[in-house]
Amino acid sequence: TATATGGTAPLQYSIDGTTYQAGNVFSGVGSGTYTVSVKDANGCIGTTTVTVSNSGAATVTAGSITASCGNSNGSITATAT
């Protein structure tokens, strides 16, 4: 989501400097560095560089309780974050 202030409405947004859209939300964007451009009704353009990073895979923490001899009373607990 890009948020711009100033300029003459309506504002248009782009992440490739060529294709502009009325909305300020860019979905399905992969990791990488992008130049976000904002163009106002007068054709004035402002730009900034944004880096999108992947937060990585889930982390799993596991704990266990060993079953006592001859019994089925053990357990394993896994927590993902």
ZIBELSUL-V719545 format. One line per field, one symbol per residue. phi: phi as a letter, one per 30 degrees, with the letter a starting at -180 (. if undefined). Layout:
phi->???
This chain:
phi->.cbcbiicddcbbbcbibccbddccccidddlcbcccbccddidbcbacbcccddjddcccbbbbdddeiccbdabbbbcb
